[in-house]
């Protein structure tokens, strides 16, 4: 498992971002793109855009991404400005360090990383011996990965796994707030994320503002408004510290040890590449770990996927591989047959 930031480093960056970010809601007729690719907000000036924000503008304007990426900035501006002004809609623009990082519906429920950390860290600390083993703030998401060493099981003799939880969130519309079970394998320090997840989608009541751009001031006001919501998140995190639920996941992992590959492992990994849309280098890495491990079962495959996550530089993508491991143990028999049995 990638370690990412220490908890102290995470806290420092969350504090910095909380002071540096600003949100605006505006009628799209008050918005435009400049010929040099900046987002212009009436009364607020020009902002550079992240690639994520730029893609969200394209999606809102119903412009295909392939065409959007190919267009020069001047043509992008002409196309986008036509649709922004022809089909008016209220949009939320989320900014950080003077750059527009998200272009969202005004119904988007802004669940901030700072508020999430403030809600869940005290709850995690209620559990004796809890360990924060990894945390990170990427351009898209925040992650907190914690272990509960007192809750453990044995997949096979000497193969000990511990219970944990992954709490993640996106402030920019790149997925929902998630609370997901984590299984940590001591023999190789791999982390596997189960698909038995609780998701809180970022959809709330429309802001109901006028036509002018308006800054939204959040921290204390939104913290009070969302108090009940954050209490629900806290209860969900508490419920994740559960021996019975963890035992059920371990039982599924034990089951995968009996799911034998009947197809050449190279062919299996090629099918896995198509199933999970892996890059060629990712496919090679998974195959290498599968062959090195020598376990040609579904359990060996999930461990190859989670082990390869440690080789990936991008934290978001590495976490995707930890989730892929969890998806393997939940594959229906028909899908496992298509991956590893059917000719």
DRENKESE-240136 format. One record per residue (C-alpha): residue number from 1; residue in three letters; x, y, z. Coordinates in nm, 2 decimals, always signed. Layout:
N
{NUM "ALA" {X Y Z}}
...
// end
This chain:
343
{1 "UNK" {+0.00 +0.00 +0.00}}
{2 "UNK" {+0.13 +0.35 -0.09}}
{3 "UNK" {+0.19 +0.55 +0.23}}
{4 "UNK" {+0.12 +0.90 +0.09}}
{5 "UNK" {+0.12 +1.18 +0.34}}
{6 "UNK" {+0.16 +1.16 +0.72}}
{7 "UNK" {-0.15 +1.26 +0.91}}
{8 "UNK" {+0.03 +1.58 +1.02}}
{9 "UNK" {+0.12 +1.66 +0.66}}
{10 "UNK" {-0.24 +1.60 +0.56}}
{11 "UNK" {-0.37 +1.83 +0.83}}
{12 "UNK" {-0.13 +2.11 +0.73}}
{13 "UNK" {-0.24 +2.09 +0.37}}
{14 "UNK" {-0.61 +2.08 +0.46}}
{15 "UNK" {-0.57 +2.39 +0.67}}
{16 "UNK" {-0.39 +2.56 +0.38}}
{17 "UNK" {-0.65 +2.47 +0.12}}
{18 "UNK" {-0.93 +2.57 +0.35}}
{19 "UNK" {-0.80 +2.92 +0.35}}
{20 "UNK" {-0.70 +2.93 -0.02}}
{21 "UNK" {-1.02 +2.80 -0.18}}
{22 "UNK" {-1.32 +3.00 -0.29}}
{23 "UNK" {-1.65 +2.90 -0.45}}
{24 "UNK" {-1.88 +3.10 -0.68}}
{25 "UNK" {-2.23 +3.04 -0.82}}
{26 "UNK" {-2.32 +3.22 -1.14}}
{27 "UNK" {-2.57 +3.22 -1.43}}
{28 "UNK" {-2.38 +3.07 -1.73}}
{29 "UNK" {-2.46 +3.39 -1.92}}
{30 "UNK" {-2.22 +3.56 -1.68}}
{31 "UNK" {-1.94 +3.31 -1.77}}
{32 "UNK" {-1.72 +3.28 -2.08}}
{33 "UNK" {-1.39 +3.13 -2.20}}
{34 "UNK" {-1.12 +3.36 -2.32}}
{35 "UNK" {-0.91 +3.29 -2.64}}
{36 "UNK" {-0.62 +3.19 -2.42}}
{37 "UNK" {-0.83 +2.92 -2.23}}
{38 "UNK" {-0.92 +3.11 -1.91}}
{39 "UNK" {-1.26 +3.11 -1.75}}
{40 "UNK" {-1.40 +3.46 -1.71}}
{41 "UNK" {-1.66 +3.54 -1.44}}
{42 "UNK" {-1.84 +3.87 -1.46}}
{43 "UNK" {-1.73 +4.08 -1.16}}
{44 "UNK" {-1.46 +3.84 -1.05}}
{45 "UNK" {-1.20 +3.84 -1.33}}
{46 "UNK" {-1.02 +3.56 -1.51}}
{47 "UNK" {-0.92 +3.22 -1.38}}
{48 "UNK" {-0.69 +2.95 -1.52}}
{49 "UNK" {-0.87 +2.61 -1.55}}
{50 "UNK" {-0.74 +2.27 -1.45}}
{51 "UNK" {-0.79 +2.00 -1.71}}
{52 "UNK" {-1.06 +1.85 -1.49}}
{53 "UNK" {-1.25 +2.18 -1.49}}
{54 "UNK" {-1.20 +2.22 -1.86}}
{55 "UNK" {-1.35 +1.88 -1.93}}
{56 "UNK" {-1.65 +1.96 -1.71}}
{57 "UNK" {-1.71 +2.27 -1.92}}
{58 "UNK" {-1.70 +2.05 -2.23}}
{59 "UNK" {-1.94 +1.81 -2.08}}
{60 "UNK" {-2.18 +2.08 -1.97}}
{61 "UNK" {-2.18 +2.22 -2.33}}
{62 "UNK" {-2.23 +1.87 -2.47}}
{63 "UNK" {-1.91 +1.89 -2.67}}
{64 "UNK" {-1.74 +1.55 -2.72}}
{65 "UNK" {-1.41 +1.52 -2.53}}
{66 "UNK" {-1.22 +1.40 -2.83}}
{67 "UNK" {-1.32 +1.71 -3.03}}
{68 "UNK" {-1.27 +1.94 -2.73}}
{69 "UNK" {-0.91 +1.81 -2.68}}
{70 "UNK" {-0.83 +1.86 -3.05}}
{71 "UNK" {-0.96 +2.22 -3.08}}
{72 "UNK" {-0.73 +2.52 -3.03}}
{73 "UNK" {-0.82 +2.75 -2.74}}
{74 "UNK" {-0.98 +3.01 -2.97}}
{75 "UNK" {-1.22 +2.76 -3.12}}
{76 "UNK" {-1.30 +2.61 -2.78}}
{77 "UNK" {-1.40 +2.96 -2.66}}
{78 "UNK" {-1.62 +3.02 -2.96}}
{79 "UNK" {-1.80 +2.68 -2.92}}
{80 "UNK" {-1.83 +2.70 -2.54}}
{81 "UNK" {-1.94 +3.06 -2.52}}
{82 "UNK" {-2.22 +2.99 -2.77}}
{83 "UNK" {-2.37 +2.71 -2.56}}
{84 "UNK" {-2.30 +2.88 -2.22}}
{85 "UNK" {-2.51 +3.18 -2.33}}
{86 "UNK" {-2.77 +3.01 -2.55}}
{87 "UNK" {-2.87 +2.75 -2.28}}
{88 "UNK" {-2.84 +2.94 -1.95}}
{89 "UNK" {-2.80 +2.75 -1.63}}
{90 "UNK" {-2.66 +2.82 -1.28}}
{91 "UNK" {-2.32 +2.68 -1.23}}
{92 "UNK" {-2.09 +2.64 -0.93}}
{93 "UNK" {-1.73 +2.72 -0.99}}
{94 "UNK" {-1.49 +2.58 -0.73}}
{95 "UNK" {-1.15 +2.74 -0.71}}
{96 "UNK" {-0.82 +2.68 -0.53}}
{97 "UNK" {-0.50 +2.89 -0.54}}
{98 "UNK" {-0.66 +3.12 -0.80}}
{99 "UNK" {-0.74 +2.84 -1.04}}
{100 "UNK" {-1.08 +2.70 -1.14}}
{101 "UNK" {-1.08 +2.34 -1.05}}
{102 "UNK" {-1.45 +2.24 -1.09}}
{103 "UNK" {-1.74 +2.35 -1.31}}
{104 "UNK" {-2.05 +2.20 -1.15}}
{105 "UNK" {-2.43 +2.22 -1.12}}
{106 "UNK" {-2.56 +2.46 -0.86}}
{107 "UNK" {-2.73 +2.16 -0.70}}
{108 "UNK" {-2.39 +2.01 -0.62}}
{109 "UNK" {-2.35 +1.95 -0.25}}
{110 "UNK" {-2.01 +2.08 -0.14}}
{111 "UNK" {-1.88 +1.82 +0.10}}
{112 "UNK" {-1.54 +1.96 +0.19}}
{113 "UNK" {-1.24 +1.75 +0.28}}
{114 "UNK" {-1.16 +1.97 +0.58}}
{115 "UNK" {-1.51 +1.90 +0.73}}
{116 "UNK" {-1.49 +1.53 +0.65}}
{117 "UNK" {-1.15 +1.50 +0.83}}
{118 "UNK" {-1.28 +1.69 +1.12}}
{119 "UNK" {-1.58 +1.46 +1.15}}
{120 "UNK" {-1.41 +1.12 +1.11}}
{121 "UNK" {-1.07 +1.15 +1.27}}
{122 "UNK" {-1.20 +1.17 +1.62}}
{123 "UNK" {-1.42 +0.87 +1.55}}
{124 "UNK" {-1.13 +0.66 +1.42}}
{125 "UNK" {-0.93 +0.75 +1.73}}
{126 "UNK" {-1.21 +0.60 +1.95}}
{127 "UNK" {-1.08 +0.25 +1.85}}
{128 "UNK" {-0.78 +0.13 +2.05}}
{129 "UNK" {-0.47 +0.06 +1.85}}
{130 "UNK" {-0.61 +0.23 +1.54}}
{131 "UNK" {-0.34 +0.32 +1.29}}
{132 "UNK" {-0.36 +0.57 +1.00}}
{133 "UNK" {-0.14 +0.38 +0.75}}
{134 "UNK" {-0.19 +0.61 +0.45}}
{135 "UNK" {-0.34 +0.94 +0.36}}
{136 "UNK" {-0.33 +1.17 +0.06}}
{137 "UNK" {-0.47 +1.47 -0.11}}
{138 "UNK" {-0.46 +1.44 -0.48}}
{139 "UNK" {-0.59 +1.68 -0.74}}
{140 "UNK" {-0.91 +1.48 -0.74}}
{141 "UNK" {-0.97 +1.32 -0.40}}
{142 "UNK" {-0.87 +1.30 -0.04}}
{143 "UNK" {-0.80 +0.96 +0.12}}
{144 "UNK" {-0.77 +0.84 +0.48}}
{145 "UNK" {-0.68 +0.47 +0.52}}
{146 "UNK" {-0.69 +0.33 +0.87}}
{147 "UNK" {-0.63 -0.01 +1.02}}
{148 "UNK" {-0.79 -0.18 +1.33}}
{149 "UNK" {-0.52 -0.44 +1.42}}
{150 "UNK" {-0.73 -0.60 +1.69}}
{151 "UNK" {-0.97 -0.72 +1.42}}
{152 "UNK" {-0.79 -0.98 +1.21}}
{153 "UNK" {-0.84 -1.32 +1.03}}
{154 "UNK" {-0.64 -1.59 +0.86}}
{155 "UNK" {-0.71 -1.66 +0.49}}
{156 "UNK" {-0.47 -1.96 +0.50}}
{157 "UNK" {-0.23 -2.08 +0.76}}
{158 "UNK" {+0.02 -1.80 +0.83}}
{159 "UNK" {-0.16 -1.56 +0.59}}
{160 "UNK" {-0.29 -1.30 +0.83}}
{161 "UNK" {-0.51 -1.01 +0.73}}
{162 "UNK" {-0.63 -0.71 +0.93}}
{163 "UNK" {-0.94 -0.50 +0.92}}
{164 "UNK" {-0.94 -0.14 +0.81}}
{165 "UNK" {-1.14 +0.14 +0.64}}
{166 "UNK" {-1.08 +0.37 +0.35}}
{167 "UNK" {-1.26 +0.71 +0.37}}
{168 "UNK" {-1.24 +0.92 +0.05}}
{169 "UNK" {-1.40 +1.22 -0.10}}
{170 "UNK" {-1.39 +1.45 -0.40}}
{171 "UNK" {-1.46 +1.82 -0.37}}
{172 "UNK" {-1.47 +1.86 -0.75}}
{173 "UNK" {-1.73 +1.61 -0.87}}
{174 "UNK" {-1.48 +1.32 -0.93}}
{175 "UNK" {-1.69 +1.06 -0.75}}
{176 "UNK" {-1.88 +1.04 -0.42}}
{177 "UNK" {-1.78 +1.04 -0.05}}
{178 "UNK" {-1.70 +0.68 +0.03}}
{179 "UNK" {-1.66 +0.47 +0.34}}
{180 "UNK" {-1.52 +0.13 +0.23}}
{181 "UNK" {-1.39 -0.17 +0.41}}
{182 "UNK" {-1.01 -0.23 +0.38}}
{183 "UNK" {-0.83 -0.56 +0.42}}
{184 "UNK" {-0.46 -0.54 +0.48}}
{185 "UNK" {-0.24 -0.84 +0.41}}
{186 "UNK" {+0.05 -0.85 +0.65}}
{187 "UNK" {+0.27 -1.09 +0.45}}
{188 "UNK" {+0.31 -0.84 +0.16}}
{189 "UNK" {+0.16 -0.51 +0.29}}
{190 "UNK" {-0.11 -0.52 +0.02}}
{191 "UNK" {-0.44 -0.34 +0.08}}
{192 "UNK" {-0.76 -0.46 -0.08}}
{193 "UNK" {-1.07 -0.24 -0.08}}
{194 "UNK" {-1.40 -0.43 -0.06}}
{195 "UNK" {-1.69 -0.32 -0.28}}
{196 "UNK" {-1.93 -0.32 +0.02}}
{197 "UNK" {-1.91 +0.06 +0.03}}
{198 "UNK" {-2.13 +0.34 +0.16}}
{199 "UNK" {-2.15 +0.63 -0.08}}
{200 "UNK" {-2.28 +0.98 -0.02}}
{201 "UNK" {-2.35 +1.15 -0.35}}
{202 "UNK" {-2.29 +1.53 -0.37}}
{203 "UNK" {-2.64 +1.64 -0.46}}
{204 "UNK" {-2.83 +1.89 -0.26}}
{205 "UNK" {-3.08 +2.18 -0.28}}
{206 "UNK" {-3.01 +2.44 -0.55}}
{207 "UNK" {-2.85 +2.76 -0.41}}
{208 "UNK" {-3.14 +2.98 -0.53}}
{209 "UNK" {-2.93 +3.29 -0.61}}
{210 "UNK" {-2.98 +3.58 -0.86}}
{211 "UNK" {-2.80 +3.64 -1.19}}
{212 "UNK" {-2.48 +3.79 -1.05}}
{213 "UNK" {-2.18 +3.59 -0.95}}
{214 "UNK" {-2.19 +3.53 -0.58}}
{215 "UNK" {-1.92 +3.39 -0.35}}
{216 "UNK" {-2.04 +3.12 -0.11}}
{217 "UNK" {-1.89 +3.15 +0.24}}
{218 "UNK" {-1.88 +2.80 +0.39}}
{219 "UNK" {-1.69 +2.67 +0.69}}
{220 "UNK" {-1.89 +2.76 +1.00}}
{221 "UNK" {-2.23 +2.80 +0.83}}
{222 "UNK" {-2.21 +2.49 +0.62}}
{223 "UNK" {-2.07 +2.29 +0.92}}
{224 "UNK" {-2.39 +2.38 +1.12}}
{225 "UNK" {-2.62 +2.31 +0.82}}
{226 "UNK" {-2.47 +1.97 +0.76}}
{227 "UNK" {-2.44 +1.86 +1.12}}
{228 "UNK" {-2.69 +1.58 +1.08}}
{229 "UNK" {-2.52 +1.46 +0.77}}
{230 "UNK" {-2.17 +1.44 +0.93}}
{231 "UNK" {-2.32 +1.25 +1.22}}
{232 "UNK" {-2.44 +0.99 +0.98}}
{233 "UNK" {-2.10 +0.97 +0.83}}
{234 "UNK" {-1.95 +0.92 +1.18}}
{235 "UNK" {-2.20 +0.64 +1.25}}
{236 "UNK" {-2.10 +0.47 +0.92}}
{237 "UNK" {-1.73 +0.49 +1.02}}
{238 "UNK" {-1.81 +0.34 +1.36}}
{239 "UNK" {-2.00 +0.06 +1.20}}
{240 "UNK" {-1.70 -0.03 +0.99}}
{241 "UNK" {-1.52 -0.15 +1.30}}
{242 "UNK" {-1.70 -0.48 +1.29}}
{243 "UNK" {-1.56 -0.83 +1.34}}
{244 "UNK" {-1.86 -1.00 +1.18}}
{245 "UNK" {-1.85 -0.80 +0.87}}
{246 "UNK" {-1.47 -0.85 +0.84}}
{247 "UNK" {-1.51 -1.22 +0.89}}
{248 "UNK" {-1.76 -1.23 +0.60}}
{249 "UNK" {-1.50 -1.07 +0.37}}
{250 "UNK" {-1.23 -1.31 +0.49}}
{251 "UNK" {-1.46 -1.60 +0.41}}
{252 "UNK" {-1.50 -1.47 +0.05}}
{253 "UNK" {-1.12 -1.44 +0.02}}
{254 "UNK" {-1.09 -1.80 +0.14}}
{255 "UNK" {-1.34 -1.91 -0.12}}
{256 "UNK" {-1.12 -1.75 -0.40}}
{257 "UNK" {-0.84 -1.99 -0.31}}
{258 "UNK" {-1.04 -2.27 -0.46}}
{259 "UNK" {-1.12 -2.08 -0.78}}
{260 "UNK" {-0.85 -2.23 -1.01}}
{261 "UNK" {-0.74 -2.08 -1.34}}
{262 "UNK" {-0.79 -2.33 -1.62}}
{263 "UNK" {-0.65 -2.09 -1.89}}
{264 "UNK" {-0.29 -1.99 -1.94}}
{265 "UNK" {-0.22 -1.71 -1.70}}
{266 "UNK" {-0.10 -1.48 -1.98}}
{267 "UNK" {-0.44 -1.52 -2.14}}
{268 "UNK" {-0.61 -1.46 -1.80}}
{269 "UNK" {-0.43 -1.13 -1.75}}
{270 "UNK" {-0.51 -1.02 -2.11}}
{271 "UNK" {-0.88 -1.08 -2.03}}
{272 "UNK" {-0.83 -0.89 -1.70}}
{273 "UNK" {-0.68 -0.61 -1.90}}
{274 "UNK" {-1.00 -0.58 -2.10}}
{275 "UNK" {-1.23 -0.63 -1.80}}
{276 "UNK" {-1.07 -0.35 -1.60}}
{277 "UNK" {-0.94 -0.14 -1.89}}
{278 "UNK" {-0.57 -0.16 -1.79}}
{279 "UNK" {-0.29 +0.01 -1.97}}
{280 "UNK" {-0.03 -0.22 -2.13}}
{281 "UNK" {+0.23 -0.14 -1.86}}
{282 "UNK" {-0.02 -0.22 -1.59}}
{283 "UNK" {-0.10 -0.55 -1.76}}
{284 "UNK" {+0.27 -0.64 -1.76}}
{285 "UNK" {+0.30 -0.55 -1.40}}
{286 "UNK" {+0.00 -0.76 -1.29}}
{287 "UNK" {+0.13 -1.06 -1.49}}
{288 "UNK" {+0.47 -1.03 -1.34}}
{289 "UNK" {+0.33 -1.03 -0.98}}
{290 "UNK" {+0.10 -1.32 -1.07}}
{291 "UNK" {+0.38 -1.54 -1.20}}
{292 "UNK" {+0.62 -1.44 -0.92}}
{293 "UNK" {+0.35 -1.53 -0.66}}
{294 "UNK" {+0.29 -1.86 -0.83}}
{295 "UNK" {-0.07 -1.88 -0.71}}
{296 "UNK" {-0.29 -1.94 -1.02}}
{297 "UNK" {-0.62 -1.89 -0.84}}
{298 "UNK" {-0.86 -1.60 -0.80}}
{299 "UNK" {-0.68 -1.53 -0.47}}
{300 "UNK" {-0.35 -1.51 -0.65}}
{301 "UNK" {-0.50 -1.27 -0.91}}
{302 "UNK" {-0.64 -1.03 -0.65}}
{303 "UNK" {-0.30 -1.03 -0.48}}
{304 "UNK" {-0.13 -0.96 -0.81}}
{305 "UNK" {-0.36 -0.66 -0.87}}
{306 "UNK" {-0.32 -0.52 -0.52}}
{307 "UNK" {+0.06 -0.58 -0.52}}
{308 "UNK" {+0.09 -0.39 -0.85}}
{309 "UNK" {-0.08 -0.09 -0.68}}
{310 "UNK" {+0.24 -0.03 -0.49}}
{311 "UNK" {+0.43 +0.01 -0.82}}
{312 "UNK" {+0.20 +0.29 -0.95}}
{313 "UNK" {+0.31 +0.65 -0.89}}
{314 "UNK" {-0.04 +0.80 -0.91}}
{315 "UNK" {-0.22 +0.76 -0.58}}
{316 "UNK" {-0.57 +0.77 -0.73}}
{317 "UNK" {-0.48 +0.49 -0.98}}
{318 "UNK" {-0.31 +0.29 -0.71}}
{319 "UNK" {-0.63 +0.30 -0.51}}
{320 "UNK" {-0.82 +0.18 -0.82}}
{321 "UNK" {-0.61 -0.13 -0.82}}
{322 "UNK" {-0.68 -0.19 -0.45}}
{323 "UNK" {-1.05 -0.18 -0.54}}
{324 "UNK" {-1.00 -0.42 -0.84}}
{325 "UNK" {-0.87 -0.67 -0.59}}
{326 "UNK" {-1.20 -0.64 -0.40}}
{327 "UNK" {-1.40 -0.68 -0.72}}
{328 "UNK" {-1.23 -1.01 -0.79}}
{329 "UNK" {-1.36 -1.17 -0.47}}
{330 "UNK" {-1.72 -1.06 -0.56}}
{331 "UNK" {-1.72 -1.18 -0.93}}
{332 "UNK" {-2.01 -1.40 -1.01}}
{333 "UNK" {-1.92 -1.75 -1.13}}
{334 "UNK" {-2.01 -1.66 -1.49}}
{335 "UNK" {-1.76 -1.37 -1.49}}
{336 "UNK" {-1.49 -1.57 -1.33}}
{337 "UNK" {-1.55 -1.84 -1.59}}
{338 "UNK" {-1.51 -1.58 -1.87}}
{339 "UNK" {-1.18 -1.46 -1.72}}
{340 "UNK" {-1.01 -1.78 -1.62}}
{341 "UNK" {-1.20 -2.09 -1.74}}
{342 "UNK" {-1.38 -2.05 -2.07}}
{343 "UNK" {-1.16 -2.11 -2.38}}
// end
